[in-house]
Amino acid sequence: MKFETISYLDLEGNLPSGFKHDISDETLIRAYKIMQLTRRIDERMITLQRQGVVNFVIGSRGEEGCSVASAMALKPDDLLYFQYREQGAILWRGMTPEEYSHHMLLNEKDPSKGRQMSNHYGSKKHASMTVSSTLATQIPQAAGAAYAMKIQKKDMVSLCYFAEGAASEGDFHAGLNFAAVYKCPVIFFCRNNHYAISTPRKFQYAGDGIAPRGVAYGMQTFRVDGNDIFAVYDITKKAREICMKGEGPVLIEAMTYRVGPHSTADDPTRYRKDEEVCDWDPKCPVLRLKLHLIKKGLWNDEKDKAFKDAMHQEVEAGIEVARNTPKPSLETMFQDVYADMPWNLQEQYEFLQALEKEKN
């Protein structure tokens, strides 16, 4: 079984003659800005990690089109289940650079109160589930949430992000089969970015990618150019419509490439050549959309420079606020677990309070 990759936007920023879409010019410009913002925040967080300010970073360079365009196609209250490379989606939903920085620096304004690793973002306000370190657990969770939406007859879907490496986990098969059997309104969005940390695709599967597995589980399946925001938006929107008709779930395999290292704990030069990475430069989702906006007369170098200057200042201001925000207080270690703190934790809390007083 072979799947064709759906793509509309070419490498020069052109769309096919007669191609129609419903994305407004303002939305296209915002999509470009959010992708650039995502890239800038990633760059700064990686620098801060090298300086010992942030403990861990997973960048999304080269994959910004997948997260931003898919989030564009949904309603604001549709639930997003992240893997960890979807910064663009939560920034599209409205998380600010300052809010993102609070989480990355794990201070008292971090929603997780510093109890998660950095890059494990999430926000109830933005209908975005918190990232989990355990790979692929979000897949059955998204299916279960979608089943609840179906039972409650809500006009909602859940969208679950993961990469092709996570599709080798047992949770992938359990989640897809459950969703297919019960026709859950869930969109499974696989970013096929070529590498599961250092393991290339050729050692991950012998078949034609992840898409055939969706067909095997009895769901409608699409493969798209993950670096083409028009293709990602169009197919994600179509997938949501399928779910709302009661015909879900849907699997989308977005073909993209992880330009940077897997994380700040990874050295990709040990398992791939620079030439391979450079081959993907012209396919960059940010570049292709920029070229399209320029050809439409919506953007130019002057606007680009003004935007980047202002955006860089906003990111730096957010980081500065986060760096000057205190770390979570001692009692936050004991909150949000039990309605009433059990005696043994109470003893530990009092012991730590006493140590804190002695230290001060």
FENVENJO-V31565 format. One record per pair of residues at least 24 apart in sequence whose ideal C-beta (glycine too) atoms are under 10 Angstrom apart, sorted by the first residue. I is the first residue (numbers start at 1). J is the second residue. If there is no record, write none. Layout:
BEGIN
I_J + I_J
END
This chain:
BEGIN
1_207 + 1_208 + 1_209 + 1_211 + 1_212 + 1_215 + 1_216 + 1_221 + 2_208 + 2_209 + 2_211 + 2_212 + 2_223 + 3_208 + 3_209 + 3_210 + 3_211 + 3_212 + 3_214 + 3_215 + 3_221 + 3_222 + 3_223 + 3_224 + 3_253 + 3_255 + 4_211 + 4_222 + 4_223 + 4_224 + 5_209 + 5_211 + 5_222 + 5_223 + 5_224 + 5_225 + 5_226 + 5_228 + 5_231 + 5_253 + 5_254 + 5_255 + 6_222 + 6_223 + 6_224 + 6_225 + 6_228 + 6_230 + 6_231 + 6_232 + 6_234 + 6_235 + 6_238 + 6_252 + 6_254 + 6_255 + 7_223 + 7_224 + 7_225 + 7_226 + 7_227 + 7_228 + 7_230 + 7_231 + 7_232 + 7_255 + 8_224 + 8_225 + 8_228 + 8_229 + 8_230 + 8_231 + 8_232 + 8_233 + 8_234 + 9_65 + 9_225 + 9_227 + 9_228 + 9_229 + 9_230 + 9_231 + 9_285 + 9_288 + 9_289 + 9_291 + 9_292 + 10_225 + 10_228 + 10_288 + 10_291 + 10_292 + 11_227 + 11_228 + 11_281 + 11_282 + 11_283 + 11_284 + 11_287 + 11_288 + 11_291 + 12_282 + 12_288 + 12_291 + 12_292 + 12_295 + 13_287 + 13_288 + 13_289 + 13_290 + 13_291 + 13_292 + 13_293 + 13_294 + 13_295 + 13_296 + 14_288 + 14_291 + 14_292 + 14_295 + 15_228 + 15_230 + 15_292 + 15_295 + 15_296 + 16_230 + 19_230 + 19_234 + 21_229 + 21_230 + 21_233 + 21_234 + 21_237 + 22_233 + 22_234 + 22_237 + 23_69 + 23_72 + 23_73 + 23_229 + 23_230 + 23_233 + 23_234 + 23_237 + 25_293 + 25_296 + 25_297 + 25_298 + 25_299 + 26_298 + 27_72 + 27_233 + 28_72 + 28_229 + 28_230 + 28_233 + 28_289 + 28_292 + 28_293 + 28_296 + 28_298 + 28_299 + 29_289 + 29_293 + 29_296 + 29_298 + 29_299 + 29_303 + 29_307 + 30_68 + 30_72 + 30_92 + 31_64 + 31_65 + 31_68 + 31_69 + 31_71 + 31_72 + 31_88 + 31_92 + 31_229 + 31_233 + 31_285 + 31_286 + 31_289 + 31_293 + 32_64 + 32_68 + 32_229 + 32_285 + 32_286 + 32_289 + 32_290 + 32_292 + 32_293 + 32_298 + 32_299 + 32_304 + 32_307 + 33_68 + 33_91 + 33_307 + 33_308 + 33_310 + 33_311 + 34_64 + 34_67 + 34_68 + 34_71 + 34_72 + 34_87 + 34_88 + 34_89 + 34_91 + 34_92 + 34_93 + 35_60 + 35_63 + 35_64 + 35_65 + 35_67 + 35_68 + 35_69 + 35_88 + 35_91 + 35_92 + 35_229 + 35_284 + 35_285 + 35_286 + 35_287 + 35_289 + 35_290 + 36_64 + 36_286 + 36_289 + 36_290 + 36_304 + 36_307 + 36_308 + 36_311 + 36_312 + 37_64 + 37_68 + 37_87 + 37_88 + 37_91 + 37_92 + 37_96 + 37_97 + 37_100 + 37_307 + 37_308 + 37_311 + 37_312 + 37_314 + 37_315 + 38_63 + 38_64 + 38_67 + 38_68 + 38_86 + 38_87 + 38_88 + 38_89 + 38_90 + 38_91 + 38_92 + 38_100 + 38_286 + 39_64 + 39_87 + 39_88 + 39_259 + 39_284 + 39_286 + 40_97 + 40_308 + 40_311 + 40_312 + 40_314 + 40_315 + 40_316 + 41_87 + 41_88 + 41_91 + 41_97 + 41_100 + 41_101 + 41_104 + 41_311 + 41_314 + 41_315 + 41_318 + 41_319 + 42_85 + 42_87 + 42_88 + 42_119 + 42_260 + 43_260 + 43_315 + 44_97 + 44_101 + 44_104 + 44_312 + 44_315 + 44_316 + 44_318 + 44_319 + 45_87 + 45_100 + 45_101 + 45_104 + 45_105 + 45_118 + 45_119 + 45_264 + 45_315 + 45_319 + 46_260 + 46_261 + 46_263 + 46_264 + 47_319 + 48_101 + 48_104 + 48_105 + 48_118 + 48_264 + 48_319 + 48_322 + 48_323 + 49_104 + 49_118 + 49_119 + 49_263 + 49_264 + 49_265 + 50_264 + 53_104 + 53_105 + 53_118 + 53_319 + 53_322 + 53_323 + 54_101 + 54_104 + 54_105 + 54_106 + 54_118 + 54_119 + 54_264 + 54_319 + 54_322 + 55_104 + 55_105 + 55_106 + 55_117 + 55_118 + 55_119 + 55_264 + 56_84 + 56_104 + 56_117 + 56_118 + 56_119 + 56_120 + 56_133 + 56_263 + 56_264 + 56_265 + 57_104 + 57_117 + 57_118 + 57_119 + 57_260 + 57_261 + 57_263 + 57_264 + 57_265 + 58_83 + 58_84 + 58_85 + 58_87 + 58_117 + 58_118 + 58_119 + 58_120 + 58_131 + 58_258 + 58_260 + 58_261 + 58_262 + 58_263 + 58_264 + 58_265 + 58_266 + 59_85 + 59_87 + 59_119 + 59_258 + 59_259 + 59_260 + 59_261 + 59_262 + 59_263 + 59_264 + 60_84 + 60_85 + 60_86 + 60_87 + 60_88 + 60_89 + 60_119 + 60_191 + 60_193 + 60_256 + 60_258 + 60_259 + 60_260 + 61_85 + 61_257 + 61_258 + 61_259 + 61_260 + 61_261 + 61_284 + 61_286 + 62_193 + 62_194 + 62_226 + 62_227 + 62_256 + 62_257 + 62_258 + 62_259 + 62_260 + 62_277 + 62_280 + 62_281 + 62_283 + 62_284 + 62_285 + 62_286 + 63_87 + 63_88 + 63_161 + 63_163 + 63_191 + 63_193 + 63_226 + 63_227 + 63_254 + 63_256 + 63_257 + 63_258 + 63_259 + 63_260 + 63_285 + 64_88 + 64_89 + 64_91 + 64_226 + 64_227 + 64_229 + 64_256 + 64_284 + 64_285 + 64_286 + 64_289 + 65_191 + 65_224 + 65_225 + 65_226 + 65_227 + 65_228 + 65_229 + 65_230 + 65_231 + 65_232 + 65_233 + 65_254 + 65_256 + 65_283 + 65_284 + 65_285 + 65_286 + 65_288 + 65_289 + 66_161 + 66_163 + 66_189 + 66_190 + 66_191 + 66_192 + 66_193 + 66_224 + 66_225 + 66_226 + 66_227 + 66_228 + 66_229 + 66_232 + 66_236 + 66_252 + 66_254 + 66_255 + 66_256 + 66_285 + 67_91 + 67_92 + 67_161 + 67_189 + 67_191 + 67_226 + 67_232 + 67_254 + 67_285 + 68_92 + 68_229 + 68_232 + 68_233 + 68_285 + 68_286 + 68_289 + 69_224 + 69_226 + 69_227 + 69_228 + 69_229 + 69_230 + 69_231 + 69_232 + 69_233 + 69_234 + 69_235 + 69_236 + 69_237 + 69_254 + 69_285 + 69_289 + 70_159 + 70_161 + 70_187 + 70_189 + 70_191 + 70_224 + 70_226 + 70_229 + 70_232 + 70_233 + 70_235 + 70_236 + 70_237 + 70_239 + 70_240 + 70_252 + 70_254 + 71_126 + 71_128 + 71_159 + 71_161 + 71_232 + 71_233 + 71_236 + 72_229 + 72_232 + 72_233 + 72_236 + 72_237 + 73_159 + 73_187 + 73_229 + 73_232 + 73_233 + 73_234 + 73_235 + 73_236 + 73_237 + 73_238 + 73_239 + 73_240 + 73_241 + 74_127 + 74_156 + 74_157 + 74_158 + 74_159 + 74_187 + 74_233 + 74_236 + 74_237 + 74_239 + 74_240 + 75_127 + 75_155 + 75_156 + 75_157 + 75_240 + 76_126 + 76_127 + 77_126 + 77_127 + 77_154 + 77_155 + 77_156 + 77_157 + 78_127 + 78_146 + 78_149 + 78_154 + 78_155 + 78_156 + 78_157 + 78_158 + 78_159 + 78_185 + 78_187 + 78_240 + 78_243 + 79_127 + 79_128 + 79_129 + 79_141 + 79_142 + 79_145 + 79_146 + 79_149 + 79_156 + 79_157 + 79_158 + 79_159 + 79_160 + 79_186 + 80_122 + 80_123 + 80_126 + 80_127 + 80_128 + 80_129 + 80_138 + 80_142 + 80_158 + 80_159 + 80_160 + 80_161 + 80_189 + 81_122 + 81_128 + 81_129 + 81_130 + 81_131 + 81_132 + 81_137 + 81_138 + 81_139 + 81_140 + 81_141 + 81_142 + 81_143 + 81_145 + 81_146 + 81_158 + 81_159 + 81_160 + 81_161 + 81_162 + 81_175 + 81_186 + 81_187 + 81_188 + 81_189 + 82_119 + 82_120 + 82_121 + 82_122 + 82_128 + 82_129 + 82_130 + 82_131 + 82_132 + 82_138 + 82_159 + 82_160 + 82_161 + 82_162 + 83_131 + 83_132 + 83_135 + 83_136 + 83_137 + 83_138 + 83_139 + 83_160 + 83_161 + 83_162 + 83_163 + 83_165 + 83_166 + 83_189 + 83_190 + 83_191 + 84_117 + 84_119 + 84_120 + 84_121 + 84_131 + 84_132 + 84_133 + 84_135 + 84_138 + 84_161 + 84_162 + 84_163 + 84_262 + 84_263 + 85_119 + 85_131 + 85_161 + 85_162 + 85_163 + 85_191 + 85_193 + 85_256 + 85_258 + 85_260 + 85_262 + 85_263 + 86_121 + 86_128 + 86_131 + 86_159 + 86_161 + 86_162 + 86_189 + 86_191 + 87_119 + 87_121 + 88_285 + 89_126 + 89_128 + 89_159 + 89_161 + 89_189 + 90_121 + 90_122 + 90_123 + 90_126 + 90_127 + 90_128 + 90_131 + 91_121 + 91_126 + 92_126 + 93_123 + 93_125 + 93_126 + 93_127 + 93_128 + 94_123 + 94_125 + 94_126 + 94_128 + 95_121 + 95_122 + 95_123 + 95_125 + 95_126 + 95_128 + 96_314 + 96_315 + 96_318 + 97_311 + 97_314 + 97_315 + 97_316 + 97_317 + 97_318 + 97_319 + 97_321 + 97_322 + 98_314 + 98_315 + 98_317 + 98_318 + 98_319 + 98_320 + 98_321 + 98_322 + 98_325 + 99_123 + 99_125 + 99_126 + 99_318 + 99_321 + 99_322 + 100_315 + 100_318 + 100_319 + 100_322 + 101_315 + 101_316 + 101_317 + 101_318 + 101_319 + 101_320 + 101_321 + 101_322 + 101_323 + 101_325 + 102_318 + 102_319 + 102_321 + 102_322 + 102_325 + 103_130 + 103_322 + 104_318 + 104_319 + 104_322 + 105_319 + 105_321 + 105_322 + 105_323 + 105_324 + 105_325 + 105_327 + 106_322 + 106_327 + 106_328 + 107_321 + 107_322 + 107_323 + 107_324 + 107_325 + 107_326 + 107_327 + 107_328 + 108_325 + 108_326 + 108_327 + 108_328 + 108_329 + 108_332 + 109_321 + 109_322 + 109_325 + 109_326 + 109_328 + 110_322 + 110_325 + 110_327 + 110_328 + 110_332 + 112_328 + 112_332 + 112_336 + 113_327 + 113_328 + 113_329 + 113_331 + 113_332 + 113_333 + 113_335 + 113_336 + 114_327 + 114_328 + 114_329 + 114_332 + 114_333 + 115_328 + 115_332 + 115_333 + 115_335 + 115_336 + 115_337 + 118_264 + 119_263 + 119_264 + 127_156 + 127_158 + 129_158 + 129_160 + 131_161 + 134_169 + 134_171 + 135_162 + 135_163 + 135_165 + 135_166 + 135_168 + 135_169 + 135_171 + 135_172 + 135_196 + 136_160 + 136_162 + 136_163 + 136_165 + 136_166 + 136_167 + 136_168 + 136_169 + 136_170 + 136_171 + 136_172 + 136_173 + 136_174 + 136_175 + 137_162 + 137_166 + 137_169 + 137_171 + 137_175 + 138_162 + 138_166 + 138_171 + 138_175 + 139_166 + 139_167 + 139_169 + 139_170 + 139_171 + 139_172 + 139_173 + 139_174 + 139_175 + 139_176 + 139_178 + 139_179 + 139_186 + 139_188 + 139_190 + 140_170 + 140_171 + 140_172 + 140_173 + 140_174 + 140_175 + 140_176 + 140_177 + 140_178 + 140_179 + 141_171 + 141_175 + 141_186 + 142_175 + 142_179 + 142_184 + 142_186 + 142_187 + 142_188 + 142_189 + 142_249 + 143_171 + 143_174 + 143_175 + 143_176 + 143_177 + 143_178 + 143_179 + 143_180 + 143_181 + 143_182 + 143_184 + 143_185 + 143_186 + 143_188 + 143_249 + 144_175 + 144_178 + 144_179 + 144_182 + 144_184 + 144_186 + 145_184 + 145_185 + 145_186 + 146_175 + 146_178 + 146_179 + 146_182 + 146_183 + 146_184 + 146_185 + 146_186 + 146_187 + 146_243 + 146_248 + 146_249 + 147_178 + 147_179 + 147_181 + 147_182 + 147_183 + 147_184 + 147_185 + 147_186 + 148_184 + 149_184 + 149_185 + 149_186 + 149_243 + 150_182 + 150_183 + 150_184 + 150_185 + 150_186 + 150_243 + 150_246 + 150_248 + 151_182 + 151_184 + 154_185 + 155_185 + 155_244 + 156_185 + 156_240 + 156_243 + 156_244 + 157_184 + 157_185 + 157_186 + 157_187 + 157_236 + 157_239 + 157_240 + 157_241 + 157_242 + 157_243 + 157_244 + 157_248 + 157_249 + 157_250 + 158_184 + 158_185 + 158_186 + 158_187 + 158_188 + 158_243 + 158_248 + 158_249 + 159_185 + 159_186 + 159_187 + 159_188 + 159_189 + 159_236 + 159_239 + 159_240 + 159_243 + 159_250 + 159_252 + 160_186 + 160_187 + 160_188 + 160_189 + 160_190 + 160_249 + 160_251 + 161_187 + 161_188 + 161_189 + 161_190 + 161_191 + 161_254 + 162_188 + 162_189 + 162_190 + 162_191 + 162_210 + 163_189 + 163_190 + 163_191 + 163_192 + 163_193 + 163_194 + 163_195 + 163_196 + 163_210 + 163_254 + 163_256 + 163_258 + 163_262 + 164_190 + 164_191 + 164_192 + 164_193 + 164_194 + 164_195 + 164_196 + 164_199 + 164_201 + 164_204 + 164_205 + 164_209 + 164_210 + 164_253 + 164_255 + 165_190 + 165_191 + 165_192 + 165_193 + 165_194 + 165_195 + 165_196 + 165_197 + 165_199 + 165_201 + 165_204 + 165_262 + 166_190 + 166_191 + 166_196 + 166_210 + 167_192 + 167_196 + 167_204 + 167_205 + 167_209 + 167_210 + 167_213 + 167_251 + 167_253 + 168_196 + 168_199 + 168_204 + 168_205 + 168_210 + 172_210 + 172_213 + 172_217 + 173_213 + 173_216 + 173_217 + 175_217 + 175_249 + 176_213 + 176_214 + 176_216 + 176_217 + 176_218 + 176_219 + 176_249 + 176_251 + 177_216 + 177_217 + 177_218 + 177_219 + 178_217 + 178_249 + 179_217 + 179_218 + 179_219 + 179_243 + 179_248 + 179_249 + 179_250 + 179_251 + 180_214 + 180_216 + 180_217 + 180_218 + 180_219 + 180_248 + 180_249 + 180_251 + 181_217 + 181_218 + 181_249 + 182_248 + 182_249 + 183_218 + 183_219 + 183_243 + 183_245 + 183_246 + 183_247 + 183_248 + 183_249 + 184_219 + 184_243 + 184_248 + 184_249 + 185_239 + 185_240 + 185_242 + 185_243 + 185_244 + 185_245 + 185_246 + 185_247 + 185_248 + 185_249 + 185_250 + 186_219 + 186_239 + 186_243 + 186_248 + 186_249 + 186_250 + 186_251 + 187_235 + 187_236 + 187_238 + 187_239 + 187_240 + 187_242 + 187_243 + 187_248 + 187_249 + 187_250 + 187_251 + 187_252 + 188_213 + 188_214 + 188_217 + 188_219 + 188_221 + 188_239 + 188_248 + 188_249 + 188_250 + 188_251 + 188_252 + 188_253 + 189_224 + 189_226 + 189_232 + 189_235 + 189_236 + 189_239 + 189_250 + 189_251 + 189_252 + 189_253 + 189_254 + 190_214 + 190_221 + 190_223 + 190_226 + 190_251 + 190_252 + 190_253 + 190_254 + 190_255 + 191_226 + 191_252 + 191_253 + 191_254 + 191_255 + 191_256 + 191_257 + 191_258 + 192_223 + 192_226 + 192_253 + 192_254 + 192_255 + 192_256 + 192_257 + 192_258 + 193_226 + 193_254 + 193_255 + 193_256 + 193_257 + 193_258 + 193_259 + 193_262 + 194_255 + 194_256 + 194_257 + 194_258 + 194_272 + 194_276 + 194_280 + 195_257 + 195_258 + 195_261 + 195_262 + 195_266 + 195_268 + 195_271 + 195_272 + 196_258 + 196_262 + 197_258 + 197_261 + 197_262 + 197_263 + 197_265 + 197_266 + 197_268 + 197_271 + 198_261 + 198_262 + 198_266 + 198_267 + 198_268 + 198_270 + 198_271 + 198_272 + 199_271 + 200_271 + 200_272 + 200_276 + 208_253 + 209_253 + 209_255 + 210_251 + 210_252 + 210_253 + 210_254 + 210_255 + 211_251 + 211_252 + 211_253 + 211_255 + 212_251 + 212_253 + 213_251 + 213_253 + 214_249 + 214_250 + 214_251 + 214_252 + 214_253 + 215_251 + 217_249 + 217_251 + 218_249 + 219_247 + 219_248 + 219_249 + 219_250 + 219_251 + 220_247 + 220_248 + 220_249 + 220_250 + 220_251 + 220_252 + 221_249 + 221_250 + 221_251 + 221_252 + 221_253 + 222_250 + 222_251 + 222_252 + 222_253 + 222_254 + 223_251 + 223_252 + 223_253 + 223_254 + 223_255 + 224_252 + 224_253 + 224_254 + 224_255 + 224_256 + 225_254 + 225_255 + 225_256 + 225_283 + 225_285 + 225_288 + 226_252 + 226_253 + 226_254 + 226_255 + 226_256 + 226_257 + 226_283 + 226_285 + 227_254 + 227_255 + 227_256 + 227_257 + 227_280 + 227_282 + 227_283 + 227_284 + 227_285 + 227_286 + 227_287 + 227_288 + 227_289 + 228_254 + 228_255 + 228_256 + 228_283 + 228_285 + 228_288 + 228_289 + 229_285 + 229_286 + 229_288 + 229_289 + 229_292 + 230_288 + 230_289 + 230_292 + 231_255 + 232_256 + 232_285 + 255_283 + 256_280 + 256_283 + 256_285 + 257_281 + 257_283 + 257_284 + 259_283 + 259_284 + 329_356 + 330_355 + 330_356
END
